Amino acid sequence: MGRTATTLKTAEARWADEDATAEWAARLAQAPELADAFITLNGDLGAGKTTFVRHLLRALGVEGRIKSPTYAIVEVHQGASALGGWPILHFDFYRFEDPREWDDAGFRELFAAPGLKLAEWPEKAAPALPLPDLEMHIDTEPDGTRTVRLDAHSLKGQQLLQACGT
């Protein structure tokens, strides 16, 4: 693996509030290309990475409690059967420190398997991660809105941007 980023398209979104975040996540959830995409989420603590993931998972039909995988590193969810029932893996590499954890935890196999992969704090595991289809950079503005820079690194990433209207 390893990451040599070539950005094919960059777009920007602005989320005025949590409702706008949920609406954007719902549009993304409609994209057929999402089923086997890899999306990274970058931003400071409190930027809204996990909030966005929760809205996306809800839009994909995930029920029950959706918790941050900060301590477990990965939480596995199942999309609704109407969406194909594909697996959704939510990674949070904030506490990831030892590269040996990558193989010991079976992450190589998880990334090789089909399904949607969402990764918070990807820079902590960058040498082992594949290049994401879509890279999201979430910044909190002084007025509380979120500015999101979206970098598509693949055709699938470009299609995801198009599905969101960006």
Long-range contacts (C-beta under 8 A, 24 or more apart in sequence): 1-108, 1-111, 1-127, 1-128, 1-129, 1-130, 2-127, 3-126, 3-127, 3-129, 3-130, 3-131, 4-131, 5-131, 5-135, 5-151, 5-153, 6-153, 7-151, 7-152, 7-153, 8-152, 8-153, 8-154, 8-155, 8-157, 8-158, 9-151, 9-152, 9-157, 9-158, 9-161, 10-149, 10-150, 10-151, 10-152, 11-149, 11-150, 11-152, 11-161, 11-166, 12-147, 12-148, 12-149, 12-150, 12-166, 13-147, 13-148, 13-150, 13-164, 13-166, 14-145, 14-146, 14-147, 14-148, 15-48, 15-145, 15-146, 15-148, 16-145, 17-144, 17-145, 18-51, 18-55, 21-48, 21-51, 21-52, 21-55, 21-146, 22-55, 22-58, 22-59, 24-52, 24-148, 24-164, 25-52, 25-55, 25-56, 25-58, 25-59, 26-55, 26-59, 27-163, 27-164, 27-165, 28-56, 28-59, 28-160, 28-163, 28-164, 29-56, 29-59, 29-60, 29-83, 30-163, 31-159, 31-160, 31-163, 31-164, 33-133, 33-156, 33-159, 33-160, 33-163, 34-60, 34-116, 34-160, 34-163, 35-79, 35-83, 35-84, 35-86, 35-114, 35-115, 35-116, 36-86, 36-114, 36-115, 36-116, 36-156, 37-116, 37-117, 37-133, 37-134, 37-156, 37-157, 37-160, 38-111, 38-116, 38-117, 38-119, 38-130, 38-131, 38-132, 38-133, 38-134, 39-116, 39-117, 39-118, 39-119, 39-132, 39-133, 39-134, 39-135, 39-136, 39-160, 40-118, 40-119, 40-120, 40-122, 40-129, 40-132, 40-134, 40-135, 40-136, 41-118, 41-119, 41-120, 41-122, 41-136, 41-138, 42-121, 42-122, 42-123, 42-135, 42-136, 42-137, 42-138, 43-136, 43-137, 43-138, 43-139, 43-140, 44-139, 44-140, 46-140, 47-138, 47-139, 47-140, 47-146, 48-138, 48-140, 48-146, 49-120, 49-138, 50-92, 50-120, 52-136, 52-138, 53-90, 53-118, 53-120, 56-118, 57-88, 57-90, 60-88, 60-116, 62-88, 68-92, 70-94, 70-95, 71-95, 73-101, 73-105, 74-105, 74-107, 74-110, 79-116, 86-114, 86-115, 86-116, 87-113, 87-114, 87-115, 87-116, 88-115, 88-116, 88-118, 89-115, 89-116, 89-117, 89-118, 90-118, 90-120, 91-117, 91-118, 91-119, 91-120, 91-125, 92-119, 92-120, 92-121, 93-119, 93-120, 93-121, 93-122, 93-123, 93-124, 93-125, 94-120, 94-121, 94-124, 96-121, 96-124, 96-125, 97-124, 99-127, 99-128, 102-128, 132-157, 133-157, 133-160, 134-160, 134-161
